[in-house]
Amino acid sequence: MNLIEMLKNEVSPSIISSLSQKAGVTEDQVKTGFSAGIPAILAGILKNGAGGDSGFLGKILSNVTNSGTVSQTEDLLGGDDGSLLEKGKSMLGGLFGKDSDALSNSVSSSSGLSADKSAGLLAMIAPLVTGFIAKIMAGNGWSITDLLGKIFESKADITAALPQGLGDSLGLAGINMPNVDIPKVEIPKVEVPKVEVPQVEIPKVETPKVAPINYGPSDDTKSGGGFLKWLIPLLIILVGAWWIMGRSGCNKSSMSNTADSLSAKVDSMGSRIDSAGTAIKTGAEAVTGAIAGKLNEAGDFVRDLGAKINKKLPDGTEISIGENSVENRLISFIEDKDKAVDKTTWFTFDRLYFETGKSTLKAESQEQLKNIIAILKAYPNVNLKMGGYTDNTGDAAVNKKISNERANAAVQELVKLGVDAKRLEAEGYGPEHPIASNDTPEGRAQNRRIDIRVIQK
């Protein structure tokens, strides 16, 4: 289990309810705050630790005592609101410095809160998150050095979970753990004795000469053997040619029928093209090629999006996206005049996740949805269709229903963010058109997805 998931498991419904009342925000906004705050605070600790500021980290994690006990979260929530707020502001200032405003603005953008409300919510969340970290450290016997090592191991997951653009502000890509000098150990050289392999003389074997065998009478001319010598091979060649031609005719008919049958099957099944431009087979022919990424603790498949790039759109808007992200592939398709709109070119969302068994979008889906909003605004003639999919576990009818609900939930969220509903369509396909094998947890997670297709550009 990675650190982000370990910390999220510490956030109970009672904590969310209590913070909601203290901060004067909704419970969903508190959840959004934790989704952004947890990876951000881990990033801040790593940045300070890698910079050699272990003294400051010792102060904010001071609720880990020598005996390994941790101050209770309830003490923080049950105390004075002003005290919790001031403690959090001081902590955020120490962790992020001038980047504190960037963090507040990111949470404000994703939650819909004002800048002041967002800053207040984060200030209350910060002491709770460090308390959770301290609790985990005590339970595992970790020192601050151990903690920094664990955070560094999860750097890629933390960067992916941060609000859009914050990873660049914090400079996570350039953070390295301090070098550790490993003593050089001299390995004694072992002399391997040379073994002389005696040469063995292999006796030469003379191949006995065999006298030629004469078939038929020796006097070919007189017995008519000369005529038979060329007549018999000629007959064999003619019979062989006749047999081969007959078989070729049958095979041609059979192959033609088989091709027609396969063509009909392909037409009835349909074909898909994924975000990499590769044909996606369906049914028993599902693609089993590995997609770069891994399964997280929540059971979602996290794709490797490659290096971060800044993409400038035609209207001047600039978005930060991964080289392998669906946004980058979608933009390339839209801008390529040689690629016509069709019914087979689909792109798979790589950061759109739903609650298990529900059509409720997770908070971390907001970043990608907002990028899609920016793309639709920059290309006003583009219309899209959302396709919802599930794995093949459970009842097929139920899967079809929930896939349709999820596709429509994605559309409604885009409409809520400002897109004209007339530009969007949605349809659920259940377990149809898998992009990976359903025999593994990773494959099933990849098949639980939302795809997107350009229907006008």
Disulfide bonds with the S-S distance in Angstrom:
none
